[in-house]
Amino acid sequence: MNRQQRRQTAEPAKRQGQVSQEPRITAARQAHKEGCHAEAEVIYDQLLAENPRNADAIHFKGLLFYQHGRNEEAVAILRQAIKLRSDLASFHGNLANVLFYMGETDAAESECRKAIRLDKKYVTAYSNFSALLLGKGAFAEAETTVRRAISLQPNNAEAYTNLATILRQQGRLRDTEAAFHRALELDPDYEEACGNLIFLRDFNTGLNFEDQQKDRREWAERFVDSLSVHWKPHEKEKSP
């Protein structure tokens, strides 16, 4: 799982009709999303003190645990939420991502398939499931799955990046480059796509060294130069 997927796993689910609109849940979700985890956890705990069977509060608290590296506890809590609301695709999708991150690929695959069965338009589930299938070497199904995500959401840069990764593993380098370019058209600041495209183009025999260096200069201008103003000079003695 890449950083983008981990971030998405941590984000509260947004699909219509799946999450309670109770004002305190909404407030907790907003705090959670903004990184105010202590504030969010206080609200989740208040809700659970009033109703220990509040599936949304249980679910989001499980995601908090995951974000703080308490993976085993997160899985247990997310499974508890699913026992209460097994009909919610986002619950299965988020549990799948946590399990995938932990290397429990068979269990993650089972949860992915449940999520997609419950919601045939769950774009993030399709995209993340394609990454899992790629890891298992199921290239054909991985490609079909991620193309389903793209058909549902043609402006999804992450899905195009996943597609590029799948195509690259099959040796389809020209198609891979096209998919990375499409991801960057949709999101010019998607560093993962940009960096992977640079390394891919190292194998493009139609490019010379100057072309490849130009790619690297553009990457540095886009992602590094703005940070360099914060760099401090080294105080170490430079003499050997």
C-alpha positions in Angstrom: 0.0 0.0 0.0 1.4 3.4 -0.9 1.2 6.6 1.1 -1.9 7.8 -0.9 -3.8 4.6 0.0 -2.8 4.8 3.6 -4.1 8.4 3.7 -7.3 7.4 2.1 -7.8 4.5 4.5 -7.6 7.1 7.3 -10.1 9.4 5.9 -13.7 8.9 7.1 -15.9 7.4 4.5 -18.0 9.8 2.5 -20.4 7.7 0.5 -23.9 8.9 0.7 -26.2 7.0 3.0 -23.4 5.1 4.7 -22.3 7.4 7.6 -24.5 8.8 10.3 -25.3 12.5 9.9 -25.5 12.9 13.7 -23.9 16.3 14.4 -21.3 15.0 16.8 -20.2 12.3 14.4 -19.9 15.0 11.7 -17.8 17.2 14.1 -15.6 14.2 15.1 -15.1 13.3 11.4 -14.0 16.8 10.6 -11.6 16.9 13.5 -10.3 13.5 12.5 -9.7 14.6 8.9 -7.9 17.8 10.0 -5.5 15.8 12.2 -7.0 16.7 15.5 -7.0 13.1 16.7 -7.3 13.7 20.4 -10.4 15.9 19.9 -12.0 13.3 17.6 -11.3 10.5 20.0 -12.9 12.3 22.9 -16.1 12.7 20.8 -16.0 9.0 19.7 -15.6 8.0 23.3 -18.5 10.2 24.4 -20.8 8.6 21.8 -19.7 5.1 22.8 -20.3 5.9 26.5 -23.9 6.7 25.5 -24.3 3.9 23.1 -21.6 1.1 23.0 -23.2 -0.2 19.7 -22.6 3.0 17.8 -21.1 1.4 14.7 -19.8 4.7 13.2 -18.0 5.8 16.3 -16.5 2.3 16.7 -15.4 2.3 13.0 -13.7 5.7 13.1 -12.0 5.0 16.4 -10.6 1.9 14.7 -9.1 4.1 12.0 -7.6 6.3 14.6 -5.9 3.3 16.1 -4.6 2.3 12.7 -3.2 5.8 12.1 -1.3 5.5 15.4 0.2 2.2 14.5 -2.0 0.1 16.8 -2.8 -2.2 14.0 -4.0 -5.4 15.8 -6.4 -3.3 17.9 -7.6 -1.5 14.8 -8.5 -4.7 13.1 -10.4 -6.0 16.2 -12.3 -2.7 16.5 -13.1 -2.5 12.7 -14.4 -6.1 12.9 -16.6 -5.1 15.8 -18.1 -2.3 13.7 -18.7 -4.8 10.8 -20.6 -7.1 13.2 -23.0 -4.3 13.9 -23.3 -3.0 10.3 -22.1 -5.7 7.9 -24.0 -3.9 5.1 -21.6 -0.9 4.8 -19.1 -1.2 2.0 -16.8 1.4 3.5 -16.4 -0.6 6.7 -15.2 -3.6 4.7 -13.1 -1.4 2.4 -11.2 0.2 5.2 -10.7 -3.1 7.0 -9.3 -4.5 3.8 -6.8 -1.7 3.5 -5.6 -2.2 7.1 -5.2 -5.9 6.6 -3.3 -5.3 3.3 -1.0 -2.9 5.0 -0.3 -5.6 7.6 0.4 -8.2 4.9 -2.7 -10.2 5.5 -3.5 -10.4 1.8 -6.0 -13.3 1.8 -8.1 -11.6 4.5 -7.8 -8.3 2.8 -8.9 -9.8 -0.5 -12.0 -11.3 1.1 -12.9 -7.9 2.6 -12.3 -6.1 -0.8 -14.6 -8.5 -2.6 -17.3 -7.9 0.1 -17.0 -4.1 -0.3 -17.3 -4.2 -4.0 -20.3 -6.7 -3.8 -22.1 -4.2 -1.5 -21.3 -1.2 -3.6 -20.6 -1.6 -7.3 -19.5 2.0 -7.6 -17.0 2.1 -4.8 -14.1 3.6 -6.7 -11.5 3.6 -4.0 -12.2 -0.1 -3.3 -11.6 -1.0 -6.9 -8.4 1.0 -7.1 -6.9 -0.4 -3.9 -8.0 -3.9 -4.7 -6.1 -3.7 -8.0 -2.9 -3.0 -6.0 -3.6 -6.1 -3.9 -4.2 -8.2 -7.0 -1.0 -6.9 -8.6 1.0 -8.0 -5.5 -0.5 -11.5 -5.9 0.6 -11.6 -9.6 -3.0 -11.6 -10.9 -2.2 -9.1 -13.6 -5.3 -9.6 -15.8 -7.8 -9.2 -12.9 -5.8 -6.3 -11.5 -6.0 -4.5 -14.8 -9.8 -5.2 -15.2 -10.4 -4.0 -11.6 -8.5 -0.7 -11.9 -10.1 0.0 -15.3 -13.4 -0.3 -13.6 -12.4 2.4 -11.1 -11.3 4.6 -14.0 -14.6 4.0 -15.8 -16.5 5.1 -12.7 -14.2 8.1 -12.1 -12.2 9.1 -15.2 -10.4 12.0 -13.3 -8.9 9.7 -10.6 -5.1 10.2 -10.9 -4.4 7.5 -8.3 -6.3 4.9 -10.4 -4.2 5.8 -13.5 -1.0 5.5 -11.4 -2.1 2.0 -10.3 -2.9 1.2 -13.9 0.5 2.3 -14.9 2.1 0.1 -12.3 0.1 -2.9 -13.5 1.0 -2.3 -17.1 4.7 -1.9 -16.2 4.8 -5.3 -14.6 3.5 -6.7 -17.8 6.3 -5.1 -19.8 3.8 -2.7 -21.6 6.1 0.3 -21.3 4.5 2.5 -23.9 1.1 2.1 -22.3 2.6 2.6 -18.9 4.1 5.9 -19.9 0.8 7.0 -21.3 -1.0 6.1 -18.0 1.5 8.1 -15.9 1.2 11.1 -18.2 -2.6 10.9 -17.8 -2.3 10.8 -14.0 -0.1 13.9 -14.2 -2.6 15.7 -16.5 -5.2 15.1 -13.8 -3.0 16.0 -10.9 0.3 17.8 -11.8 1.4 17.7 -8.2 1.2 13.9 -7.9 4.8 13.3 -7.0 4.5 9.5 -7.0 3.4 9.5 -10.6 6.1 12.0 -11.6 8.9 10.1 -9.9 7.8 6.7 -11.4 7.6 8.3 -14.8 11.1 9.5 -14.6 12.5 6.1 -13.8 10.4 4.5 -16.5 11.7 6.9 -19.1 15.2 5.8 -18.3 14.4 2.6 -20.3 13.0 4.6 -23.2 15.5 4.1 -26.0 14.0 7.0 -27.9 15.3 9.5 -25.3 18.8 10.7 -24.9 20.6 11.7 -21.7 19.6 15.3 -22.0 15.9 14.4 -22.2 16.2 12.3 -19.1 18.0 15.1 -17.2 15.4 17.5 -18.3 12.8 15.3 -16.6 14.8 15.4 -13.4 15.2 19.2 -13.5 11.4 19.6 -14.0 10.8 17.2 -11.0 13.2 19.2 -8.8 11.6 22.5 -9.8 8.1 21.2 -9.0 8.8 19.3 -5.8 12.1 20.3 -4.3 13.0 23.9 -5.0 10.1 25.3 -3.0 11.5 23.4 0.0 15.1 24.4 -0.3 14.5 27.8 1.3 14.0 25.9 4.6 17.3 24.0 4.3 20.0 24.9 6.8 23.7 24.9 6.0 25.7 22.0 7.3 28.0 22.9 10.2 30.3 19.9 9.8 33.9 20.4 8.8 34.2 19.7 5.1 37.8 18.7 5.0 38.5 15.0 4.6 
